[in-house]
């Protein structure tokens, strides 16, 4: 409702949802860690535009401009994505 996309990661190498929605345009992403393991959040194909990183229960925030479409969020820490740490993002 406030225009912020909130994503939570945990130590089971998972996000708090399999899919997220956001409104097209400038999107603020708030990435929170419910745990202690290092995690990142990037958007497939847009890795150079925003990379959020967490460890020890932290929070990181960034902004990115996205057109309407379907995107994949994932953690680029080695081994985490293949373990299932990815989610869909629908931008409308």
KAJO-V515764 format. One line per field, one symbol per residue. phi: phi as a letter, one per 40 degrees, with the letter a starting at -180 (. if undefined). psi: psi as a letter, one per 20 degrees, with the letter a starting at -180 (. if undefined). burial: I if it has 24 or more other ideal C-beta (glycine too) atoms within 12 Angstrom, else O. A space follows every 50 residues. Layout:
phi: ???
psi: ???
burial: ???
This chain:
phi: .cgbcbbbbbccfaccacabbacdhcbcbbbbbbibccabbbbdgbdcca abbbafgcbbbabacbcdibbbcacccdgcccchcaacbbbb
psi: hjjpopppqrijlqriqiqrqrpqbopppopqpmbiqpqrprppikhihp oqqqqlkaqqqrqqpprpaprpqrpjppigghijmqqqpop.
burial: OOOOIIIIIOOOIIIIOOOIIIOOOOIOIIIIIOOOIIIIIIIOOIOOOI OIOIOOOOOIOIOIOIOOOOIIIIIIIOOIIOOOIIIOIOIO
